[in-house]
Each structure stands twice: as C-alpha cells, then as structure tokens.
Amino acid sequence: MERSAHEIVQLARDQKRLTSLDFIEQIFDNFQEFHGDRYFADDQAVVGGVALLDGKPVTVIGIQKGKNLPENLKRNFGSANPEGYRKALRLMKQAEKFQRPVVTFINTSGAYSGISAEERGEGEAIAKNLYEMADLSVPIIATIIGEGGSGGALALAVADEVWMLENSIYAVLPPEGFASILWKDSSRADEAADLMKITAQELKELDVIEQVIPETFRGESVSDEAILRRVKADLTWKLKDLAKKDPTQLVQERYERFRKF
C-alpha cells in the first residue's frame, strides 16, 4: 500500500528508526570515533571517525538522534551546532589528506537555530562545508536515513551520490514551517507535505537523489538487519566504482550534479 507524504513524515521521525550510530556500528568494522572541532567544543549531535569497510579505511560521519529523551537531550535532538559541522569538515579534510572515501548518514530536522549557535557562526559553518565538499578530491556518498532538513542536512550531503531510505524525507524546511509560511497555519502540515515533493520516491523521480533503499517488500516491513545488509553491499560496490575515477573527474561530475538543479 502506497503511503501518503504525511505518513512518511511520521515514519521518518519515528524514534525507533535506525540511527547513524546503528549504521556505523553494524556496517563498518573497527570504528574509531574522533571528537572536537579544534576550535570550540565537541558537538555530540555529530559523530564521526575512521572505520573499515570491506577491509578498506573510510571516514564515516553521521548526525545522531537519540532513541529516548535522555539520549535526545545529549544529542540535541539531532540539531547540530556550528562546532558539529566544523568537526565533520575536519574529518573530511583529513580523509582527503589520506585518500579515504567519505560516507555520511543524515537524520536532522535542521541545524540548531539558537542564539548561541548564530553567535558562533552557524551559517558560515554550513556554507564552508558546502564549499569544501564540492571540491573534495575523494568519493563521497550521503544517505538520508530519517529527516533531511534544510541546510543542516545539505551540509553533509554535497556528495557524488545521495541515497534515501524509503521512509525518509529531504526538504528545505519541515512541513509545519511550510504551512506556517504559506497559509499562516502549521496545522495544515499534512497538506503541505503532499505539495512539497519531499519523499524518497518523489525525489528519485526528480533526479535529486540516485537511489532509494527499500524498507518494505510486497507490503511488509523489511527488517533492520536486511536494511543494514543492503546499505553495506551498496556502499561497498559504489565506493569501488567511484575509486576508479580520477579526482579531477570526481570533482567535475559532482559539480555538474548540483549545477543541474
């Protein structure tokens, strides 16, 4: 049965969904987490480090939500501060130095919009990530695993390919915000979701993303284990394919990918 966009929004926000750390810990081997942006602090809404995929080193970065209230408070509900994006960029530049591919997992309603984040340069941190990722000389694959909200998501999604789980969303703002702007009524969020073209299937049809990771098969939910196996197999194959390309070709094709929008 085909779900409405509003239903997919609810599934994308479900606290029982696989988190970035679930993907990192189950797909990769010997994950070594790194901390801090070398400027201000360690933002626990962003996790990242070095791991092995099929025996080869990769840099893996994710935006982490919690599965309960204490975890969400610790992770700031997956809304990163500028130091989180600067930590991610530090790891990506390190990956470029040592010629490691970059894999990101994204689940955020958006970057943290508090006054303290603005004082420390939230907008600049996101913009710097976009600028630097566009020119990174190593392969990058980004996967939206829940919510992909606004610049907070895009700051980790300037990639050679962007994938989405079937019940995830990717949007310039939440449906509630869209409804508030368009109709001055956030209660019309379900109507807004249907208009926004934010689901994985819709974005695949629009060529905004390259792949949809199935979460259902013949109307039945696919197990978390099956999803993890699929993502691991696809990442392994795609990174081998991207590794065959010259760095100049990678950067040029990434540029052309985003220019077509």
C-alpha positions in Angstrom: 0.0 0.0 0.0 1.4 3.4 -1.0 1.8 5.8 1.9 1.0 9.5 1.8 3.7 12.1 2.2 2.3 12.9 5.7 2.6 9.3 6.8 6.2 9.1 5.6 7.0 12.2 7.6 5.8 10.5 10.7 7.8 7.4 9.9 10.9 9.5 9.2 10.6 11.0 12.7 9.9 7.7 14.5 12.3 7.3 17.4 12.5 3.5 16.7 14.3 4.1 13.4 17.9 3.1 12.9 20.2 5.9 13.9 23.5 7.0 12.4 25.4 5.1 15.1 23.4 1.9 14.3 24.5 2.1 10.7 28.1 2.9 11.6 28.5 0.2 14.2 26.7 -2.5 12.2 28.1 -1.8 8.7 31.7 -0.9 9.4 34.5 -2.6 11.4 36.8 -1.1 13.9 35.1 2.3 14.2 37.3 4.8 16.0 35.3 7.9 16.9 37.0 11.3 16.8 35.9 14.3 18.9 36.0 18.1 18.7 36.4 20.7 16.1 39.7 22.1 17.3 38.0 25.5 17.8 35.3 25.3 20.5 33.8 22.0 21.6 32.7 18.5 20.7 29.1 18.6 19.4 27.5 15.2 20.2 24.8 15.7 17.6 27.5 14.8 15.0 29.5 11.6 15.3 32.4 10.7 13.1 35.7 8.9 12.8 37.6 6.3 10.8 36.4 2.7 10.2 36.9 -0.2 7.8 34.5 -1.2 5.0 35.4 -4.5 3.3 38.9 -4.1 4.9 39.5 -0.7 3.5 39.6 2.6 5.5 36.9 5.1 5.2 35.8 8.2 7.0 32.3 8.0 8.3 30.2 10.8 9.7 26.6 10.9 10.9 24.1 13.2 12.5 22.9 11.4 15.6 19.4 11.5 17.2 18.5 9.7 20.4 16.0 6.9 20.9 14.7 8.3 24.1 14.5 11.7 25.9 17.9 11.5 27.7 19.7 10.5 24.5 17.9 13.2 22.6 18.9 15.8 25.2 22.5 14.6 24.9 22.4 14.8 21.1 20.4 18.0 21.0 17.6 16.1 19.1 20.0 15.8 16.1 20.3 19.5 15.6 23.9 20.3 15.2 25.7 23.4 16.4 28.5 25.0 14.2 31.2 23.0 16.0 29.4 19.8 14.8 29.7 20.9 11.2 33.3 22.0 11.8 34.1 18.7 13.3 32.7 17.0 10.2 34.7 19.2 7.9 37.9 18.5 9.9 37.3 14.8 9.4 36.5 15.2 5.7 39.7 17.2 5.1 41.6 14.6 7.0 40.0 11.9 4.7 41.2 13.9 1.7 44.7 14.1 3.0 44.9 10.3 3.5 42.8 9.5 0.4 39.9 7.9 2.3 36.4 8.0 0.8 33.7 9.7 2.9 30.4 8.2 3.9 27.7 10.3 5.7 24.4 9.4 7.3 21.9 12.2 7.8 19.0 12.5 10.2 18.1 16.0 11.3 15.2 18.4 11.3 17.8 21.1 10.7 20.8 22.8 12.3 20.3 24.2 15.8 18.9 27.7 15.4 19.6 29.1 18.9 21.2 32.4 19.6 24.4 30.8 20.8 24.8 28.8 17.5 24.3 32.0 15.5 26.9 33.8 17.6 29.4 31.1 16.8 28.8 31.2 13.1 26.2 28.5 12.2 25.6 29.9 8.8 29.3 30.3 8.0 30.0 26.7 9.2 27.3 25.3 6.9 28.4 27.4 4.0 32.1 26.3 4.5 31.0 22.7 4.4 29.2 23.2 1.1 32.2 25.0 -0.4 34.7 22.4 0.8 32.7 19.3 0.0 32.1 20.5 -3.6 35.9 20.4 -4.2 36.8 17.3 -2.1 39.1 15.0 -4.1 37.8 11.7 -2.7 34.5 9.9 -3.2 31.5 11.0 -1.1 28.3 9.1 -0.6 25.5 10.6 1.6 22.4 8.7 2.8 19.3 10.3 4.3 18.1 7.8 7.0 15.3 9.8 8.6 14.8 13.5 8.3 16.9 15.6 5.9 16.1 19.1 6.9 17.4 22.3 5.2 21.0 23.4 5.3 21.6 21.3 8.4 21.3 18.2 6.1 22.8 19.7 3.0 26.0 20.5 4.9 26.8 16.7 4.9 25.1 15.9 1.5 27.2 17.6 -1.2 28.1 14.1 -2.4 28.8 12.2 -5.6 25.6 10.3 -4.9 22.8 10.9 -2.4 20.6 8.0 -1.3 17.5 7.9 0.8 15.8 5.2 2.9 12.2 4.6 1.6 10.5 6.2 4.6 12.8 9.2 4.9 12.3 12.9 3.8 14.5 15.6 2.3 13.3 19.1 2.3 14.2 22.8 2.5 12.1 23.1 5.7 9.7 20.9 7.8 6.1 20.7 6.5 4.9 22.6 9.6 7.2 25.6 8.6 6.0 25.4 5.0 2.4 25.5 6.2 3.1 28.4 8.5 4.7 30.5 5.7 2.2 29.6 3.0 -1.1 29.6 5.0 -0.1 31.0 8.4 -1.4 27.7 9.8 1.0 25.0 10.9 -1.9 22.6 11.5 -2.0 22.1 7.7 1.3 20.3 7.7 -0.1 17.1 6.3 -1.4 19.1 3.3 1.9 20.8 2.9 3.8 17.5 2.9 1.8 16.4 -0.1 2.7 19.5 -2.0 6.4 19.7 -1.2 7.8 16.7 -3.0 9.9 15.6 -0.1 9.6 11.8 -0.2 12.3 9.4 -1.5 10.2 8.2 -4.4 9.3 11.7 -5.5 12.9 13.0 -5.3 14.2 9.9 -7.2 11.7 10.8 -10.0 13.0 14.3 -10.0 16.7 13.1 -10.1 17.5 14.8 -6.9 18.8 11.5 -5.5 20.3 8.5 -7.0 18.9 5.6 -5.0 16.0 4.6 -2.7 16.8 1.9 -0.1 13.7 -0.2 0.3 12.1 -0.5 3.8 9.2 -2.6 2.6 8.8 -5.6 0.3 5.4 -6.7 -1.0 3.7 -4.6 1.6 5.6 -6.0 4.5 8.3 -4.1 6.5 11.9 -5.1 5.9 13.9 -5.9 9.0 16.6 -3.6 10.2 19.2 -6.3 9.6 18.1 -6.6 5.9 18.3 -2.8 5.5 21.8 -2.7 7.0 23.0 -5.6 4.8 21.6 -3.8 1.7 23.3 -0.5 2.6 26.6 -2.2 3.3 26.5 -4.1 0.0 25.6 -1.0 -2.0 28.2 1.2 -0.3 30.9 -1.4 -0.9 30.1 -1.7 -4.6 29.6 2.0 -5.2 32.8 3.1 -3.5 34.8 0.6 -5.6 33.2 2.1 -8.7 33.9 5.7 -7.6 37.5 4.8 -6.7 38.2 4.1 -10.4 37.7 7.7 -11.3 40.4 10.3 -11.3 40.0 13.0 -8.6 39.5 15.7 -11.2 36.7 13.7 -12.8 35.1 13.2 -9.4 35.0 16.9 -8.6 33.8 17.8 -12.1 30.9 15.3 -12.1 29.9 16.4 -8.5 29.9 20.0 -9.8 27.7 19.1 -12.7 25.4 17.0 -10.5 24.5 20.0 -8.4 24.5 22.6 -11.2 21.7 20.7 -13.0 19.3 21.8 -10.2 
